[in-house]
Amino acid sequence: MHPGTPHEALPTPGALTPARLRQAKELMLRSSLSIIEVSALCNLTRSHFSRAFKVNTGLSPQAWRLLARMEKAKRLLATEVPITHVSLECGFCDQAHFTRAFSRLVGQPPKAWRQAQAHP
């Protein structure tokens, strides 16, 4: 490293560039593209993309997407949006799949979580 060079200017070996990471996150959040399709749009193989994404985030692309979807679900559940709509808006094929995933990650079903947030 050269004196006076900011650490952020040096790319982490094996990591995605900041622009490519932003692109990948946007694609994973705003589309139903598979990880293979996202990696292809980033001009990387799925395995190279997955390794590089994990270097950046500490999570696999699949794990990051699921956690990001849960955070979005929590924001929507804090409103009056019906749970069925929350599940579809967050990329789940149906409410049952959403409820199982939410319960596993958050520790309680979406309806119970919503009620707990409304009455702390």
Jmol script that loads the backbone (N, CA, C; Angstrom):
load data "model"
ATOM      1  N   MET A   1       0.851  -1.172   0.000  1.00  0.00           N
ATOM      2  CA  MET A   1       0.000   0.000   0.000  1.00  0.00           C
ATOM      3  C   MET A   1       0.893   1.231   0.000  1.00  0.00           C
ATOM      4  N   HIS A   2       0.493   2.205  -0.798  1.00  0.00           N
ATOM      5  CA  HIS A   2       1.239   3.452  -0.863  1.00  0.00           C
ATOM      6  C   HIS A   2       0.799   4.362   0.269  1.00  0.00           C
ATOM      7  N   PRO A   3       1.730   5.120   0.845  1.00  0.00           N
ATOM      8  CA  PRO A   3       1.335   6.068   1.895  1.00  0.00           C
ATOM      9  C   PRO A   3       0.272   7.034   1.368  1.00  0.00           C
ATOM     10  N   GLY A   4      -0.723   7.273   2.189  1.00  0.00           N
ATOM     11  CA  GLY A   4      -1.775   8.200   1.804  1.00  0.00           C
ATOM     12  C   GLY A   4      -2.867   7.589   0.948  1.00  0.00           C
ATOM     13  N   THR A   5      -2.708   6.320   0.535  1.00  0.00           N
ATOM     14  CA  THR A   5      -3.737   5.665  -0.270  1.00  0.00           C
ATOM     15  C   THR A   5      -4.811   5.122   0.656  1.00  0.00           C
ATOM     16  N   PRO A   6      -6.062   5.483   0.436  1.00  0.00           N
ATOM     17  CA  PRO A   6      -7.122   4.953   1.308  1.00  0.00           C
ATOM     18  C   PRO A   6      -7.258   3.440   1.117  1.00  0.00           C
ATOM     19  N   HIS A   7      -7.493   2.738   2.215  1.00  0.00           N
ATOM     20  CA  HIS A   7      -7.615   1.278   2.188  1.00  0.00           C
ATOM     21  C   HIS A   7      -8.742   0.826   1.250  1.00  0.00           C
ATOM     22  N   GLU A   8      -9.829   1.585   1.174  1.00  0.00           N
ATOM     23  CA  GLU A   8     -10.969   1.210   0.336  1.00  0.00           C
ATOM     24  C   GLU A   8     -10.606   1.151  -1.151  1.00  0.00           C
ATOM     25  N   ALA A   9      -9.541   1.839  -1.539  1.00  0.00           N
ATOM     26  CA  ALA A   9      -9.158   1.877  -2.952  1.00  0.00           C
ATOM     27  C   ALA A   9      -8.562   0.549  -3.405  1.00  0.00           C
ATOM     28  N   LEU A  10      -8.118  -0.269  -2.452  1.00  0.00           N
ATOM     29  CA  LEU A  10      -7.513  -1.540  -2.802  1.00  0.00           C
ATOM     30  C   LEU A  10      -8.569  -2.634  -2.779  1.00  0.00           C
ATOM     31  N   PRO A  11      -8.761  -3.323  -3.895  1.00  0.00           N
ATOM     32  CA  PRO A  11      -9.770  -4.377  -3.910  1.00  0.00           C
ATOM     33  C   PRO A  11      -9.326  -5.561  -3.054  1.00  0.00           C
ATOM     34  N   THR A  12     -10.287  -6.209  -2.421  1.00  0.00           N
ATOM     35  CA  THR A  12     -10.007  -7.415  -1.656  1.00  0.00           C
ATOM     36  C   THR A  12      -9.818  -8.557  -2.643  1.00  0.00           C
ATOM     37  N   PRO A  13      -8.730  -9.300  -2.518  1.00  0.00           N
ATOM     38  CA  PRO A  13      -8.511 -10.418  -3.453  1.00  0.00           C
ATOM     39  C   PRO A  13      -9.688 -11.398  -3.426  1.00  0.00           C
ATOM     40  N   GLY A  14     -10.182 -11.752  -4.599  1.00  0.00           N
ATOM     41  CA  GLY A  14     -11.280 -12.701  -4.718  1.00  0.00           C
ATOM     42  C   GLY A  14     -12.661 -12.114  -4.544  1.00  0.00           C
ATOM     43  N   ALA A  15     -12.752 -10.827  -4.242  1.00  0.00           N
ATOM     44  CA  ALA A  15     -14.049 -10.187  -4.010  1.00  0.00           C
ATOM     45  C   ALA A  15     -14.595  -9.586  -5.300  1.00  0.00           C
ATOM     46  N   LEU A  16     -15.895  -9.315  -5.287  1.00  0.00           N
ATOM     47  CA  LEU A  16     -16.525  -8.593  -6.391  1.00  0.00           C
ATOM     48  C   LEU A  16     -16.154  -7.118  -6.271  1.00  0.00           C
ATOM     49  N   THR A  17     -16.099  -6.435  -7.391  1.00  0.00           N
ATOM     50  CA  THR A  17     -15.895  -4.985  -7.339  1.00  0.00           C
ATOM     51  C   THR A  17     -17.135  -4.355  -6.697  1.00  0.00           C
ATOM     52  N   PRO A  18     -17.009  -3.173  -6.103  1.00  0.00           N
ATOM     53  CA  PRO A  18     -18.184  -2.539  -5.504  1.00  0.00           C
ATOM     54  C   PRO A  18     -19.346  -2.392  -6.496  1.00  0.00           C
ATOM     55  N   ALA A  19     -19.047  -2.033  -7.734  1.00  0.00           N
ATOM     56  CA  ALA A  19     -20.112  -1.875  -8.734  1.00  0.00           C
ATOM     57  C   ALA A  19     -20.793  -3.202  -9.042  1.00  0.00           C
ATOM     58  N   ARG A  20     -20.006  -4.255  -9.164  1.00  0.00           N
ATOM     59  CA  ARG A  20     -20.583  -5.574  -9.464  1.00  0.00           C
ATOM     60  C   ARG A  20     -21.377  -6.093  -8.264  1.00  0.00           C
ATOM     61  N   LEU A  21     -20.911  -5.840  -7.057  1.00  0.00           N
ATOM     62  CA  LEU A  21     -21.644  -6.251  -5.862  1.00  0.00           C
ATOM     63  C   LEU A  21     -22.987  -5.538  -5.790  1.00  0.00           C
ATOM     64  N   ARG A  22     -22.991  -4.224  -6.052  1.00  0.00           N
ATOM     65  CA  ARG A  22     -24.250  -3.462  -6.067  1.00  0.00           C
ATOM     66  C   ARG A  22     -25.202  -4.033  -7.100  1.00  0.00           C
ATOM     67  N   GLN A  23     -24.672  -4.311  -8.307  1.00  0.00           N
ATOM     68  CA  GLN A  23     -25.493  -4.873  -9.381  1.00  0.00           C
ATOM     69  C   GLN A  23     -26.089  -6.216  -8.953  1.00  0.00           C
ATOM     70  N   ALA A  24     -25.279  -7.077  -8.386  1.00  0.00           N
ATOM     71  CA  ALA A  24     -25.743  -8.400  -7.974  1.00  0.00           C
ATOM     72  C   ALA A  24     -26.829  -8.293  -6.903  1.00  0.00           C
ATOM     73  N   LYS A  25     -26.620  -7.438  -5.910  1.00  0.00           N
ATOM     74  CA  LYS A  25     -27.620  -7.268  -4.847  1.00  0.00           C
ATOM     75  C   LYS A  25     -28.926  -6.733  -5.406  1.00  0.00           C
ATOM     76  N   GLU A  26     -28.848  -5.751  -6.290  1.00  0.00           N
ATOM     77  CA  GLU A  26     -30.070  -5.202  -6.906  1.00  0.00           C
ATOM     78  C   GLU A  26     -30.817  -6.287  -7.670  1.00  0.00           C
ATOM     79  N   LEU A  27     -30.091  -7.064  -8.457  1.00  0.00           N
ATOM     80  CA  LEU A  27     -30.727  -8.130  -9.232  1.00  0.00           C
ATOM     81  C   LEU A  27     -31.374  -9.162  -8.313  1.00  0.00           C
ATOM     82  N   MET A  28     -30.699  -9.518  -7.240  1.00  0.00           N
ATOM     83  CA  MET A  28     -31.253 -10.533  -6.341  1.00  0.00           C
ATOM     84  C   MET A  28     -32.458 -10.011  -5.573  1.00  0.00           C
ATOM     85  N   LEU A  29     -32.489  -8.723  -5.283  1.00  0.00           N
ATOM     86  CA  LEU A  29     -33.611  -8.162  -4.533  1.00  0.00           C
ATOM     87  C   LEU A  29     -34.802  -7.814  -5.416  1.00  0.00           C
ATOM     88  N   ARG A  30     -34.548  -7.352  -6.608  1.00  0.00           N
ATOM     89  CA  ARG A  30     -35.612  -6.779  -7.429  1.00  0.00           C
ATOM     90  C   ARG A  30     -36.106  -7.700  -8.541  1.00  0.00           C
ATOM     91  N   SER A  31     -35.567  -8.908  -8.609  1.00  0.00           N
ATOM     92  CA  SER A  31     -35.995  -9.817  -9.675  1.00  0.00           C
ATOM     93  C   SER A  31     -36.107 -11.227  -9.125  1.00  0.00           C
ATOM     94  N   SER A  32     -36.671 -12.087  -9.910  1.00  0.00           N
ATOM     95  CA  SER A  32     -36.774 -13.495  -9.523  1.00  0.00           C
ATOM     96  C   SER A  32     -35.704 -14.322 -10.220  1.00  0.00           C
ATOM     97  N   LEU A  33     -34.646 -13.655 -10.680  1.00  0.00           N
ATOM     98  CA  LEU A  33     -33.568 -14.365 -11.357  1.00  0.00           C
ATOM     99  C   LEU A  33     -32.907 -15.361 -10.407  1.00  0.00           C
ATOM    100  N   SER A  34     -32.491 -16.483 -10.957  1.00  0.00           N
ATOM    101  CA  SER A  34     -31.751 -17.467 -10.161  1.00  0.00           C
ATOM    102  C   SER A  34     -30.332 -16.950  -9.934  1.00  0.00           C
ATOM    103  N   ILE A  35     -29.633 -17.577  -8.998  1.00  0.00           N
ATOM    104  CA  ILE A  35     -28.239 -17.194  -8.734  1.00  0.00           C
ATOM    105  C   ILE A  35     -27.397 -17.441  -9.986  1.00  0.00           C
ATOM    106  N   ILE A  36     -27.694 -18.503 -10.720  1.00  0.00           N
ATOM    107  CA  ILE A  36     -26.969 -18.780 -11.971  1.00  0.00           C
ATOM    108  C   ILE A  36     -27.168 -17.631 -12.956  1.00  0.00           C
ATOM    109  N   GLU A  37     -28.398 -17.131 -13.066  1.00  0.00           N
ATOM    110  CA  GLU A  37     -28.681 -16.020 -13.991  1.00  0.00           C
ATOM    111  C   GLU A  37     -28.002 -14.729 -13.526  1.00  0.00           C
ATOM    112  N   VAL A  38     -27.999 -14.477 -12.226  1.00  0.00           N
ATOM    113  CA  VAL A  38     -27.337 -13.284 -11.693  1.00  0.00           C
ATOM    114  C   VAL A  38     -25.836 -13.363 -11.965  1.00  0.00           C
ATOM    115  N   SER A  39     -25.253 -14.535 -11.725  1.00  0.00           N
ATOM    116  CA  SER A  39     -23.807 -14.679 -11.963  1.00  0.00           C
ATOM    117  C   SER A  39     -23.473 -14.480 -13.442  1.00  0.00           C
ATOM    118  N   ALA A  40     -24.331 -14.972 -14.328  1.00  0.00           N
ATOM    119  CA  ALA A  40     -24.096 -14.787 -15.761  1.00  0.00           C
ATOM    120  C   ALA A  40     -24.151 -13.303 -16.132  1.00  0.00           C
ATOM    121  N   LEU A  41     -25.080 -12.562 -15.545  1.00  0.00           N
ATOM    122  CA  LEU A  41     -25.164 -11.123 -15.811  1.00  0.00           C
ATOM    123  C   LEU A  41     -23.949 -10.372 -15.265  1.00  0.00           C
ATOM    124  N   CYS A  42     -23.286 -10.969 -14.291  1.00  0.00           N
ATOM    125  CA  CYS A  42     -22.049 -10.387 -13.752  1.00  0.00           C
ATOM    126  C   CYS A  42     -20.822 -10.933 -14.485  1.00  0.00           C
ATOM    127  N   ASN A  43     -21.055 -11.702 -15.540  1.00  0.00           N
ATOM    128  CA  ASN A  43     -19.978 -12.290 -16.356  1.00  0.00           C
ATOM    129  C   ASN A  43     -19.067 -13.216 -15.560  1.00  0.00           C
ATOM    130  N   LEU A  44     -19.662 -13.986 -14.646  1.00  0.00           N
ATOM    131  CA  LEU A  44     -18.910 -14.938 -13.839  1.00  0.00           C
ATOM    132  C   LEU A  44     -19.629 -16.283 -13.832  1.00  0.00           C
ATOM    133  N   THR A  45     -18.860 -17.348 -13.583  1.00  0.00           N
ATOM    134  CA  THR A  45     -19.515 -18.640 -13.382  1.00  0.00           C
ATOM    135  C   THR A  45     -20.228 -18.597 -12.036  1.00  0.00           C
ATOM    136  N   ARG A  46     -21.177 -19.507 -11.850  1.00  0.00           N
ATOM    137  CA  ARG A  46     -21.911 -19.528 -10.590  1.00  0.00           C
ATOM    138  C   ARG A  46     -20.969 -19.753  -9.410  1.00  0.00           C
ATOM    139  N   SER A  47     -20.039 -20.686  -9.545  1.00  0.00           N
ATOM    140  CA  SER A  47     -19.146 -20.985  -8.425  1.00  0.00           C
ATOM    141  C   SER A  47     -18.216 -19.800  -8.124  1.00  0.00           C
ATOM    142  N   HIS A  48     -17.670 -19.155  -9.164  1.00  0.00           N
ATOM    143  CA  HIS A  48     -16.802 -17.987  -8.941  1.00  0.00           C
ATOM    144  C   HIS A  48     -17.610 -16.853  -8.311  1.00  0.00           C
ATOM    145  N   PHE A  49     -18.801 -16.616  -8.823  1.00  0.00           N
ATOM    146  CA  PHE A  49     -19.665 -15.570  -8.276  1.00  0.00           C
ATOM    147  C   PHE A  49     -19.974 -15.843  -6.805  1.00  0.00           C
ATOM    148  N   SER A  50     -20.356 -17.080  -6.500  1.00  0.00           N
ATOM    149  CA  SER A  50     -20.718 -17.420  -5.118  1.00  0.00           C
ATOM    150  C   SER A  50     -19.548 -17.222  -4.164  1.00  0.00           C
ATOM    151  N   ARG A  51     -18.359 -17.659  -4.575  1.00  0.00           N
ATOM    152  CA  ARG A  51     -17.174 -17.474  -3.727  1.00  0.00           C
ATOM    153  C   ARG A  51     -16.874 -15.993  -3.530  1.00  0.00           C
ATOM    154  N   ALA A  52     -16.891 -15.230  -4.610  1.00  0.00           N
ATOM    155  CA  ALA A  52     -16.580 -13.801  -4.528  1.00  0.00           C
ATOM    156  C   ALA A  52     -17.628 -13.058  -3.700  1.00  0.00           C
ATOM    157  N   PHE A  53     -18.906 -13.400  -3.879  1.00  0.00           N
ATOM    158  CA  PHE A  53     -19.982 -12.762  -3.118  1.00  0.00           C
ATOM    159  C   PHE A  53     -19.778 -13.017  -1.627  1.00  0.00           C
ATOM    160  N   LYS A  54     -19.390 -14.244  -1.280  1.00  0.00           N
ATOM    161  CA  LYS A  54     -19.168 -14.584   0.129  1.00  0.00           C
ATOM    162  C   LYS A  54     -17.979 -13.823   0.701  1.00  0.00           C
ATOM    163  N   VAL A  55     -16.946 -13.575  -0.118  1.00  0.00           N
ATOM    164  CA  VAL A  55     -15.807 -12.762   0.341  1.00  0.00           C
ATOM    165  C   VAL A  55     -16.305 -11.366   0.718  1.00  0.00           C
ATOM    166  N   ASN A  56     -17.209 -10.809  -0.088  1.00  0.00           N
ATOM    167  CA  ASN A  56     -17.727  -9.459   0.166  1.00  0.00           C
ATOM    168  C   ASN A  56     -18.657  -9.400   1.377  1.00  0.00           C
ATOM    169  N   THR A  57     -19.572 -10.358   1.463  1.00  0.00           N
ATOM    170  CA  THR A  57     -20.673 -10.244   2.425  1.00  0.00           C
ATOM    171  C   THR A  57     -20.567 -11.178   3.620  1.00  0.00           C
ATOM    172  N   GLY A  58     -19.760 -12.225   3.496  1.00  0.00           N
ATOM    173  CA  GLY A  58     -19.699 -13.232   4.551  1.00  0.00           C
ATOM    174  C   GLY A  58     -20.801 -14.262   4.452  1.00  0.00           C
ATOM    175  N   LEU A  59     -21.668 -14.111   3.451  1.00  0.00           N
ATOM    176  CA  LEU A  59     -22.801 -15.022   3.254  1.00  0.00           C
ATOM    177  C   LEU A  59     -22.820 -15.522   1.816  1.00  0.00           C
ATOM    178  N   SER A  60     -23.386 -16.698   1.627  1.00  0.00           N
ATOM    179  CA  SER A  60     -23.619 -17.166   0.261  1.00  0.00           C
ATOM    180  C   SER A  60     -24.685 -16.280  -0.370  1.00  0.00           C
ATOM    181  N   PRO A  61     -24.748 -16.222  -1.692  1.00  0.00           N
ATOM    182  CA  PRO A  61     -25.804 -15.425  -2.324  1.00  0.00           C
ATOM    183  C   PRO A  61     -27.205 -15.852  -1.878  1.00  0.00           C
ATOM    184  N   GLN A  62     -27.427 -17.159  -1.743  1.00  0.00           N
ATOM    185  CA  GLN A  62     -28.743 -17.654  -1.336  1.00  0.00           C
ATOM    186  C   GLN A  62     -29.092 -17.196   0.080  1.00  0.00           C
ATOM    187  N   ALA A  63     -28.131 -17.306   0.996  1.00  0.00           N
ATOM    188  CA  ALA A  63     -28.378 -16.887   2.379  1.00  0.00           C
ATOM    189  C   ALA A  63     -28.612 -15.383   2.457  1.00  0.00           C
ATOM    190  N   TRP A  64     -27.813 -14.604   1.711  1.00  0.00           N
ATOM    191  CA  TRP A  64     -27.970 -13.150   1.720  1.00  0.00           C
ATOM    192  C   TRP A  64     -29.354 -12.768   1.197  1.00  0.00           C
ATOM    193  N   ARG A  65     -29.774 -13.408   0.095  1.00  0.00           N
ATOM    194  CA  ARG A  65     -31.080 -13.095  -0.487  1.00  0.00           C
ATOM    195  C   ARG A  65     -32.202 -13.409   0.500  1.00  0.00           C
ATOM    196  N   LEU A  66     -32.113 -14.549   1.165  1.00  0.00           N
ATOM    197  CA  LEU A  66     -33.153 -14.925   2.116  1.00  0.00           C
ATOM    198  C   LEU A  66     -33.221 -13.937   3.273  1.00  0.00           C
ATOM    199  N   LEU A  67     -32.072 -13.556   3.815  1.00  0.00           N
ATOM    200  CA  LEU A  67     -32.070 -12.575   4.905  1.00  0.00           C
ATOM    201  C   LEU A  67     -32.591 -11.218   4.442  1.00  0.00           C
ATOM    202  N   ALA A  68     -32.219 -10.803   3.250  1.00  0.00           N
ATOM    203  CA  ALA A  68     -32.710  -9.527   2.709  1.00  0.00           C
ATOM    204  C   ALA A  68     -34.228  -9.573   2.525  1.00  0.00           C
ATOM    205  N   ARG A  69     -34.733 -10.711   2.061  1.00  0.00           N
ATOM    206  CA  ARG A  69     -36.184 -10.862   1.902  1.00  0.00           C
ATOM    207  C   ARG A  69     -36.895 -10.816   3.249  1.00  0.00           C
ATOM    208  N   MET A  70     -36.275 -11.378   4.277  1.00  0.00           N
ATOM    209  CA  MET A  70     -36.885 -11.355   5.614  1.00  0.00           C
ATOM    210  C   MET A  70     -36.917  -9.930   6.165  1.00  0.00           C
ATOM    211  N   GLU A  71     -35.866  -9.159   5.917  1.00  0.00           N
ATOM    212  CA  GLU A  71     -35.866  -7.763   6.367  1.00  0.00           C
ATOM    213  C   GLU A  71     -36.963  -6.973   5.653  1.00  0.00           C
ATOM    214  N   LYS A  72     -37.123  -7.222   4.375  1.00  0.00           N
ATOM    215  CA  LYS A  72     -38.195  -6.566   3.624  1.00  0.00           C
ATOM    216  C   LYS A  72     -39.548  -7.001   4.171  1.00  0.00           C
ATOM    217  N   ALA A  73     -39.682  -8.288   4.468  1.00  0.00           N
ATOM    218  CA  ALA A  73     -40.942  -8.804   5.013  1.00  0.00           C
ATOM    219  C   ALA A  73     -41.272  -8.132   6.345  1.00  0.00           C
ATOM    220  N   LYS A  74     -40.272  -7.955   7.196  1.00  0.00           N
ATOM    221  CA  LYS A  74     -40.511  -7.294   8.486  1.00  0.00           C
ATOM    222  C   LYS A  74     -41.007  -5.864   8.281  1.00  0.00           C
ATOM    223  N   ARG A  75     -40.392  -5.162   7.331  1.00  0.00           N
ATOM    224  CA  ARG A  75     -40.850  -3.785   7.052  1.00  0.00           C
ATOM    225  C   ARG A  75     -42.303  -3.780   6.590  1.00  0.00           C
ATOM    226  N   LEU A  76     -42.655  -4.728   5.711  1.00  0.00           N
ATOM    227  CA  LEU A  76     -44.027  -4.790   5.209  1.00  0.00           C
ATOM    228  C   LEU A  76     -45.008  -5.258   6.280  1.00  0.00           C
ATOM    229  N   LEU A  77     -44.573  -6.180   7.137  1.00  0.00           N
ATOM    230  CA  LEU A  77     -45.447  -6.673   8.204  1.00  0.00           C
ATOM    231  C   LEU A  77     -45.734  -5.588   9.239  1.00  0.00           C
ATOM    232  N   ALA A  78     -44.878  -4.574   9.297  1.00  0.00           N
ATOM    233  CA  ALA A  78     -45.104  -3.453  10.216  1.00  0.00           C
ATOM    234  C   ALA A  78     -46.203  -2.527   9.699  1.00  0.00           C
ATOM    235  N   THR A  79     -46.694  -2.807   8.489  1.00  0.00           N
ATOM    236  CA  THR A  79     -47.800  -2.039   7.907  1.00  0.00           C
ATOM    237  C   THR A  79     -49.054  -2.915   7.924  1.00  0.00           C
ATOM    238  N   GLU A  80     -50.081  -2.465   7.242  1.00  0.00           N
ATOM    239  CA  GLU A  80     -51.332  -3.223   7.184  1.00  0.00           C
ATOM    240  C   GLU A  80     -51.412  -4.151   5.964  1.00  0.00           C
ATOM    241  N   VAL A  81     -50.334  -4.295   5.224  1.00  0.00           N
ATOM    242  CA  VAL A  81     -50.326  -5.136   4.022  1.00  0.00           C
ATOM    243  C   VAL A  81     -50.671  -6.569   4.421  1.00  0.00           C
ATOM    244  N   PRO A  82     -51.628  -7.205   3.734  1.00  0.00           N
ATOM    245  CA  PRO A  82     -51.973  -8.597   4.051  1.00  0.00           C
ATOM    246  C   PRO A  82     -50.751  -9.522   3.913  1.00  0.00           C
ATOM    247  N   ILE A  83     -50.680 -10.522   4.780  1.00  0.00           N
ATOM    248  CA  ILE A  83     -49.527 -11.425   4.797  1.00  0.00           C
ATOM    249  C   ILE A  83     -49.349 -12.128   3.455  1.00  0.00           C
ATOM    250  N   THR A  84     -50.432 -12.460   2.787  1.00  0.00           N
ATOM    251  CA  THR A  84     -50.325 -13.084   1.461  1.00  0.00           C
ATOM    252  C   THR A  84     -49.569 -12.168   0.503  1.00  0.00           C
ATOM    253  N   HIS A  85     -49.865 -10.890   0.547  1.00  0.00           N
ATOM    254  CA  HIS A  85     -49.190  -9.923  -0.323  1.00  0.00           C
ATOM    255  C   HIS A  85     -47.726  -9.769   0.078  1.00  0.00           C
ATOM    256  N   VAL A  86     -47.453  -9.799   1.376  1.00  0.00           N
ATOM    257  CA  VAL A  86     -46.075  -9.704   1.850  1.00  0.00           C
ATOM    258  C   VAL A  86     -45.262 -10.868   1.280  1.00  0.00           C
ATOM    259  N   SER A  87     -45.831 -12.061   1.347  1.00  0.00           N
ATOM    260  CA  SER A  87     -45.101 -13.243   0.863  1.00  0.00           C
ATOM    261  C   SER A  87     -44.779 -13.126  -0.622  1.00  0.00           C
ATOM    262  N   LEU A  88     -45.731 -12.688  -1.416  1.00  0.00           N
ATOM    263  CA  LEU A  88     -45.494 -12.548  -2.857  1.00  0.00           C
ATOM    264  C   LEU A  88     -44.532 -11.405  -3.151  1.00  0.00           C
ATOM    265  N   GLU A  89     -44.665 -10.301  -2.443  1.00  0.00           N
ATOM    266  CA  GLU A  89     -43.791  -9.136  -2.635  1.00  0.00           C
ATOM    267  C   GLU A  89     -42.335  -9.471  -2.295  1.00  0.00           C
ATOM    268  N   CYS A  90     -42.149 -10.411  -1.391  1.00  0.00           N
ATOM    269  CA  CYS A  90     -40.796 -10.788  -0.967  1.00  0.00           C
ATOM    270  C   CYS A  90     -40.244 -11.966  -1.762  1.00  0.00           C
ATOM    271  N   GLY A  91     -40.957 -12.385  -2.812  1.00  0.00           N
ATOM    272  CA  GLY A  91     -40.425 -13.387  -3.721  1.00  0.00           C
ATOM    273  C   GLY A  91     -40.717 -14.833  -3.372  1.00  0.00           C
ATOM    274  N   PHE A  92     -41.651 -15.069  -2.467  1.00  0.00           N
ATOM    275  CA  PHE A  92     -42.011 -16.441  -2.129  1.00  0.00           C
ATOM    276  C   PHE A  92     -43.168 -16.892  -3.015  1.00  0.00           C
ATOM    277  N   CYS A  93     -43.170 -18.184  -3.342  1.00  0.00           N
ATOM    278  CA  CYS A  93     -44.179 -18.694  -4.274  1.00  0.00           C
ATOM    279  C   CYS A  93     -45.573 -18.719  -3.653  1.00  0.00           C
ATOM    280  N   ASP A  94     -45.652 -18.868  -2.340  1.00  0.00           N
ATOM    281  CA  ASP A  94     -46.949 -18.848  -1.673  1.00  0.00           C
ATOM    282  C   ASP A  94     -46.763 -18.508  -0.199  1.00  0.00           C
ATOM    283  N   GLN A  95     -47.890 -18.282   0.478  1.00  0.00           N
ATOM    284  CA  GLN A  95     -47.831 -17.869   1.875  1.00  0.00           C
ATOM    285  C   GLN A  95     -47.280 -18.976   2.770  1.00  0.00           C
ATOM    286  N   ALA A  96     -47.570 -20.223   2.455  1.00  0.00           N
ATOM    287  CA  ALA A  96     -47.089 -21.333   3.281  1.00  0.00           C
ATOM    288  C   ALA A  96     -45.557 -21.398   3.275  1.00  0.00           C
ATOM    289  N   HIS A  97     -44.963 -21.247   2.098  1.00  0.00           N
ATOM    290  CA  HIS A  97     -43.498 -21.255   1.991  1.00  0.00           C
ATOM    291  C   HIS A  97     -42.916 -20.084   2.772  1.00  0.00           C
ATOM    292  N   PHE A  98     -43.507 -18.917   2.619  1.00  0.00           N
ATOM    293  CA  PHE A  98     -43.062 -17.730   3.342  1.00  0.00           C
ATOM    294  C   PHE A  98     -43.154 -17.953   4.850  1.00  0.00           C
ATOM    295  N   THR A  99     -44.286 -18.491   5.312  1.00  0.00           N
ATOM    296  CA  THR A  99     -44.492 -18.698   6.743  1.00  0.00           C
ATOM    297  C   THR A  99     -43.455 -19.666   7.317  1.00  0.00           C
ATOM    298  N   ARG A 100     -43.166 -20.741   6.582  1.00  0.00           N
ATOM    299  CA  ARG A 100     -42.147 -21.698   7.052  1.00  0.00           C
ATOM    300  C   ARG A 100     -40.770 -21.039   7.137  1.00  0.00           C
ATOM    301  N   ALA A 101     -40.385 -20.313   6.096  1.00  0.00           N
ATOM    302  CA  ALA A 101     -39.073 -19.657   6.076  1.00  0.00           C
ATOM    303  C   ALA A 101     -38.985 -18.585   7.166  1.00  0.00           C
ATOM    304  N   PHE A 102     -40.016 -17.780   7.293  1.00  0.00           N
ATOM    305  CA  PHE A 102     -40.031 -16.705   8.293  1.00  0.00           C
ATOM    306  C   PHE A 102     -39.949 -17.301   9.692  1.00  0.00           C
ATOM    307  N   SER A 103     -40.741 -18.314   9.953  1.00  0.00           N
ATOM    308  CA  SER A 103     -40.752 -18.952  11.277  1.00  0.00           C
ATOM    309  C   SER A 103     -39.389 -19.539  11.611  1.00  0.00           C
ATOM    310  N   ARG A 104     -38.762 -20.188  10.638  1.00  0.00           N
ATOM    311  CA  ARG A 104     -37.447 -20.794  10.855  1.00  0.00           C
ATOM    312  C   ARG A 104     -36.393 -19.726  11.173  1.00  0.00           C
ATOM    313  N   LEU A 105     -36.402 -18.614  10.442  1.00  0.00           N
ATOM    314  CA  LEU A 105     -35.372 -17.593  10.612  1.00  0.00           C
ATOM    315  C   LEU A 105     -35.650 -16.602  11.734  1.00  0.00           C
ATOM    316  N   VAL A 106     -36.910 -16.265  11.935  1.00  0.00           N
ATOM    317  CA  VAL A 106     -37.256 -15.227  12.905  1.00  0.00           C
ATOM    318  C   VAL A 106     -37.669 -15.836  14.249  1.00  0.00           C
ATOM    319  N   GLY A 107     -38.140 -17.075  14.227  1.00  0.00           N
ATOM    320  CA  GLY A 107     -38.503 -17.740  15.476  1.00  0.00           C
ATOM    321  C   GLY A 107     -39.981 -17.750  15.788  1.00  0.00           C
ATOM    322  N   GLN A 108     -40.765 -17.107  14.947  1.00  0.00           N
ATOM    323  CA  GLN A 108     -42.219 -17.139  15.106  1.00  0.00           C
ATOM    324  C   GLN A 108     -42.868 -16.846  13.771  1.00  0.00           C
ATOM    325  N   PRO A 109     -44.117 -17.282  13.597  1.00  0.00           N
ATOM    326  CA  PRO A 109     -44.809 -17.039  12.321  1.00  0.00           C
ATOM    327  C   PRO A 109     -45.032 -15.541  12.088  1.00  0.00           C
ATOM    328  N   PRO A 110     -45.212 -15.168  10.822  1.00  0.00           N
ATOM    329  CA  PRO A 110     -45.395 -13.738  10.498  1.00  0.00           C
ATOM    330  C   PRO A 110     -46.541 -13.073  11.258  1.00  0.00           C
ATOM    331  N   LYS A 111     -47.670 -13.762  11.407  1.00  0.00           N
ATOM    332  CA  LYS A 111     -48.827 -13.162  12.097  1.00  0.00           C
ATOM    333  C   LYS A 111     -48.487 -12.872  13.556  1.00  0.00           C
ATOM    334  N   ALA A 112     -47.832 -13.819  14.222  1.00  0.00           N
ATOM    335  CA  ALA A 112     -47.442 -13.619  15.618  1.00  0.00           C
ATOM    336  C   ALA A 112     -46.408 -12.501  15.732  1.00  0.00           C
ATOM    337  N   TRP A 113     -45.462 -12.458  14.789  1.00  0.00           N
ATOM    338  CA  TRP A 113     -44.448 -11.408  14.813  1.00  0.00           C
ATOM    339  C   TRP A 113     -45.099 -10.042  14.655  1.00  0.00           C
ATOM    340  N   ARG A 114     -46.046  -9.945  13.720  1.00  0.00           N
ATOM    341  CA  ARG A 114     -46.765  -8.683  13.488  1.00  0.00           C
ATOM    342  C   ARG A 114     -47.498  -8.245  14.745  1.00  0.00           C
ATOM    343  N   GLN A 115     -48.187  -9.180  15.399  1.00  0.00           N
ATOM    344  CA  GLN A 115     -48.927  -8.854  16.618  1.00  0.00           C
ATOM    345  C   GLN A 115     -47.986  -8.420  17.733  1.00  0.00           C
ATOM    346  N   ALA A 116     -46.837  -9.085  17.856  1.00  0.00           N
ATOM    347  CA  ALA A 116     -45.863  -8.726  18.887  1.00  0.00           C
ATOM    348  C   ALA A 116     -45.304  -7.319  18.655  1.00  0.00           C
ATOM    349  N   GLN A 117     -45.131  -6.943  17.380  1.00  0.00           N
ATOM    350  CA  GLN A 117     -44.626  -5.610  17.059  1.00  0.00           C
ATOM    351  C   GLN A 117     -45.666  -4.531  17.363  1.00  0.00           C
ATOM    352  N   ALA A 118     -46.939  -4.877  17.181  1.00  0.00           N
ATOM    353  CA  ALA A 118     -48.024  -3.917  17.418  1.00  0.00           C
ATOM    354  C   ALA A 118     -48.264  -3.705  18.915  1.00  0.00           C
ATOM    355  N   HIS A 119     -47.952  -4.722  19.707  1.00  0.00           N
ATOM    356  CA  HIS A 119     -48.186  -4.654  21.167  1.00  0.00           C
ATOM    357  C   HIS A 119     -46.927  -5.069  21.916  1.00  0.00           C
ATOM    358  N   PRO A 120     -45.917  -4.194  21.931  1.00  0.00           N
ATOM    359  CA  PRO A 120     -44.649  -4.568  22.583  1.00  0.00           C
ATOM    360  C   PRO A 120     -44.760  -4.753  24.084  1.00  0.00           C
TER     361      PRO A 120
END
end "model"
wireframe off; spacefill off
backbone 0.3
color backbone group
